[in-house]
Amino acid sequence: MSKLSKERKEGVVVSFSNNSGYGFISPYSGEKDIFFNIKDLKPTKAGFVPGAKMTYIEGENNKGPAAKEIEFNHRIYGKDV
């Protein structure tokens, strides 16, 4: 079981592969890009594209830090996505 931070972070998708189902989010805080898997999108649906604004909680997978509980950043869009 991975440890999750309690703080939601914000960032932007910098890459995503539809074939593999994973990509990377660049945090607005300037930290290193963080891995994500489409399985961690809440609710699960397609729509990851470079430039998409996201919020997430930092956790871990078997290879290191990973974004969990990923959501579209509704504040950016001004409406539900």
C-alpha positions in Angstrom: 0.0 0.0 0.0 1.4 3.4 -0.9 1.6 6.4 1.3 -0.4 9.4 0.0 0.3 13.0 0.9 -2.8 14.9 2.2 -2.1 17.9 0.1 -3.6 18.2 -3.4 -1.0 19.5 -5.9 -1.6 21.1 -9.2 0.2 20.6 -12.5 -0.1 20.2 -16.2 0.1 17.1 -18.3 3.3 17.2 -20.4 3.0 13.8 -22.0 0.6 10.9 -22.3 0.6 7.7 -24.3 -2.8 6.3 -25.2 -1.1 2.9 -26.0 0.4 2.4 -22.6 -2.0 4.4 -20.5 0.5 6.5 -18.7 2.3 9.8 -18.8 3.8 12.6 -16.8 2.5 15.7 -15.0 4.7 18.8 -14.5 3.9 20.3 -11.0 3.4 24.0 -10.8 5.6 24.0 -7.8 8.6 23.4 -10.0 9.3 19.9 -8.6 10.4 17.1 -10.9 7.7 15.8 -13.3 5.6 13.0 -11.8 4.5 9.7 -13.4 0.8 8.9 -13.6 -1.4 6.0 -14.8 -4.8 6.5 -16.3 -6.2 4.1 -13.7 -5.6 6.8 -11.1 -7.9 9.4 -12.9 -11.1 10.1 -10.8 -13.6 9.4 -12.4 -11.9 7.2 -14.9 -12.4 8.5 -18.4 -10.2 9.4 -21.3 -9.0 13.0 -21.9 -5.4 13.3 -21.0 -3.6 15.5 -23.5 -0.5 17.6 -23.1 -1.6 20.9 -21.5 -4.5 19.5 -19.5 -4.6 21.1 -16.1 -4.8 18.5 -13.3 -4.8 18.1 -9.5 -3.4 15.1 -7.7 -2.1 13.6 -4.5 1.5 12.4 -4.5 1.9 8.8 -3.7 4.2 6.0 -4.8 4.2 3.0 -7.1 6.9 0.2 -7.3 9.2 2.5 -9.2 9.0 5.7 -7.1 6.8 8.8 -6.8 3.5 8.7 -8.7 0.4 10.9 -9.0 -2.7 9.4 -7.4 -6.4 10.4 -7.2 -6.0 12.6 -10.3 -8.7 15.0 -11.2 -9.2 17.6 -13.9 -8.6 21.1 -12.4 -12.1 22.5 -12.5 -10.9 25.9 -11.3 -8.9 26.3 -14.5 -11.8 25.4 -16.8 -14.4 27.3 -14.8 -16.9 24.5 -15.3 -17.1 20.7 -14.8 -15.3 18.7 -17.4 
